[in-house]
Amino acid sequence: MKKVFASLLLLSGSIFAAELSGVLQDAYEPKKAVGGQPVRLRIFKGKVENSGAEAFTDAKGRYIFKGLNQDAAYSYIITVDHMGVPYFKGPFQFGEKTPALTAETISIYPVTIRLRDVAITESVYVELGRNDMLKVHHTFNIQNKGREAYTPMAPLSELITIPLPTGAFNVEFADSMQSLFEVDDKKPALVFRAPIYPTQGIGYPIKFTYTLPYSSKNLSFDFSSNAVKNAFNLFINDPRLKVVAKDLQRGPDLPYQGKMSQVYSGGPIAPSKTFFVEVKGLPRVEDNYRYGLWSGFGLVLALGLAFFLKKDRSKAMDREQLVEVALNSLVRIERDYAEKKCTESDYVYETARLRDYIFEIRRTRA
């Protein structure tokens, strides 16, 4: 019995004897330690975080956590928050023969609340849909070209805001990036709330989309930003629309998803510069009603005349006149489409219907 108790005591003593240590140093002066910095240890059992611990670095930037559970079910993540900029290392797991682990050295950057070294490359694709709706696709690449890590968490931090048009909804982010943003419903705008480390040309890619209803033929977009835009590209999937953007130059149209898209480019665009783009000539649902009402009147007229002709087939002249009316209507729609007075969907629908009328009228001769 004494041997069993001694074995259990030895086991309980060894399973909580693991150690995890590491060092914090200056990112640009490796020999310069970061002393007095709090370091937090997050402790997980399986996928559940069930506890934590905290230590402080000494004069040489070293920290150590002792008495950790060596069981394979436990894992550990080291976190450091230096002036609003977080750093992470891990997860770490101990093995039966590895009771002590040393984390990779964490390099700490100096911190700034300014956006002077942050630059954005932005592309926007405006997709014309149906029922007075647009789908707008944003792609950003954010770079920090300076030596300091930028934090948005300080009370006086300059913030990257992305204006949203009034009425925009169904904002969707790619790759679970929604946690990097807050929504300012008053402006409305998206506010970037993540630190930006010196990227050395790599950058942070961000993608999101939103749906935008519109109620007039002209729509204005605000693409202003507190950070410089090194380059800005705009794509619109309808070459018939007019785009007013004094800061952009139009390039050659490019094919996209079976349609030709207008392409505009510009940059650099200074931070806080008012940067608006206006899109004119958007198709409206009411345009379909106007053409539908006109064609509906023609349909009633055609059916009435067709009924009359069936009763009196001797009136061949009336049939020819009806064909002539339909052909003239077809010519008018062809002209309206060429002059961009009707949408492509209206053009296809109305011309097909008129050709059916002509076929039916001529078929009654037989």
Secondary structure as UniProt FT lines:
FT   HELIX           2..15
FT   STRAND          18..26
FT   TURN            30..31
FT   STRAND          38..45
FT   TURN            46..47
FT   STRAND          48..56
FT   TURN            59..60
FT   STRAND          62..68
FT   TURN            72..73
FT   STRAND          74..82
FT   TURN            83..84
FT   STRAND          85..92
FT   TURN            96..97
FT   STRAND          100..102
FT   STRAND          106..108
FT   STRAND          111..112
FT   TURN            116..117
FT   STRAND          118..128
FT   STRAND          133..144
FT   STRAND          149..150
FT   TURN            155..156
FT   STRAND          161..163
FT   TURN            166..167
FT   STRAND          169..173
FT   TURN            175..176
FT   HELIX           177..180
FT   STRAND          181..184
FT   TURN            185..188
FT   STRAND          189..192
FT   TURN            200..201
FT   STRAND          204..213
FT   STRAND          219..222
FT   STRAND          228..236
FT   TURN            239..240
FT   STRAND          242..244
FT   TURN            246..247
FT   STRAND          249..250
FT   STRAND          254..256
FT   TURN            257..258
FT   STRAND          259..266
FT   TURN            271..272
FT   STRAND          276..280
FT   HELIX           285..311
FT   TURN            313..314
FT   HELIX           316..338
FT   TURN            339..340
FT   HELIX           344..363
FT   TURN            364..365
//
